Amino acid sequence: MSGAEDGTLNSTSLEGLPGNSSDPGPAHVEQILVPILDAVILVLGVSGHTLVIVILRGRWRRRSPQSPRAGAGTDILLLALSAADLLLLSTVPFHTAAIAMQEWPFGTFMCRLLGFLGSACSSASVFTLATLAVCRYLTVVKPNRAYSLLTPRRVSAVAVLLWVPALSLGAPQFVFRSLGTPKKDPDGLACFAFLSQRDQLIYELFHFVMAFLLPLVTIAVAYGSIYIFLCGRQHAGRAPQVERYQSRVTLTTAMLVLAFTVCWLPSYGLTLARLTDNSSTGASPRYGPFSVFARLMATSSTVMNPILYVLMSQKFRQDLLRLFKRDGQTANVAVAMSAA
């Protein structure tokens, strides 16, 4: 994970580890509260993204051969987004167990692997959101160009290639992350990124710029251009049904981006705070309850997307109802056959 995630998604925030505080109260609250909330997030996240993947695959099978590109690019990127979130969710139980035990019991290799996966998955998510914003811009503002460029094969290739920079950003976590005892916390065994504060800060700043700031600037420019374009069309009196549909789809996608930004902003806020904190070691910053809050916000980002699909997209609600109706019919047939 990035340096920001060291004190959020990562279980190795040194607050509450043995010997770190004379007041064990907050640590005990964290040991009880975090596993409960993580369990809720895991159940909602895994079930929600599994439904999303099933629905998107069903939508792909129903797509007619005459119009294979209609909505294909968006569906492919949403599928990639769900895959990244599911992979990120797979790392949560390890961090939850470490928080409950107040130590890192999984060894150095898992310390490195989980840090690497956390950083890569969160980076892949924001890169996918940025690509989704660019695709929406082309679809709404330049539909002819979008039809020629955004073929299913090309969008699929882009979705895969986005993992190259994401994995590159996570690689230092695998190489330099270690299991050790920070000097200022002699009783606390922790999994942290860099023993050198200077190296830690350089990495955190680079990760913040590449995996948060630049993608969000790209997203803001894309959706700002879409908003200006749609406003111009409406003022000109040209707002047919297709453009209204494009506006709804764009709003849904924009809400996905907003939710991601809000969820990860506290985590990256810790990164900026660390840059001005001369007292921190190479391990996680000691910001008490805010570290716990930032971690839970970052983890909950994996749950937000399926919820927003249901709330914002009428088409997704219809697909969900169709899925449950089909499952209900299948169950009735199975009951009838067993009774016979």
Buried (B, 14 or more C-beta within 10 A) or exposed (E): BBBBBBBBBBBBBBBBBEEBBEEEEBBEEBBEEBBEBBEEBBEBBBEBBEBBBBBBEBBBEEBEEEEEBEBBBBBBBBBBBBBBBBBBBBBBEBBBBBBBEBBBEBEEEBBBBBBBBBBBBBBBBBBBBBBBBBBBBBBBBEEEEBEEBBBBEEBBEBBEEBBEBBBEBBEBBBEBBBBBBBEEBEEBBBBBBBBEBEBBBBBBBBBBEBBBBBBBEBBEEBBEBBBEBBEEBEEEEEEEEEBEEBBBBBBBBBBBBBBBBEBBBBBBBBBEBBBEBEEBBBBBBBBBEBBBBBBBBBBBBBBBBBEBBEEBBEBBEEBBEBBEEEEEEEEEEEEEEEEE
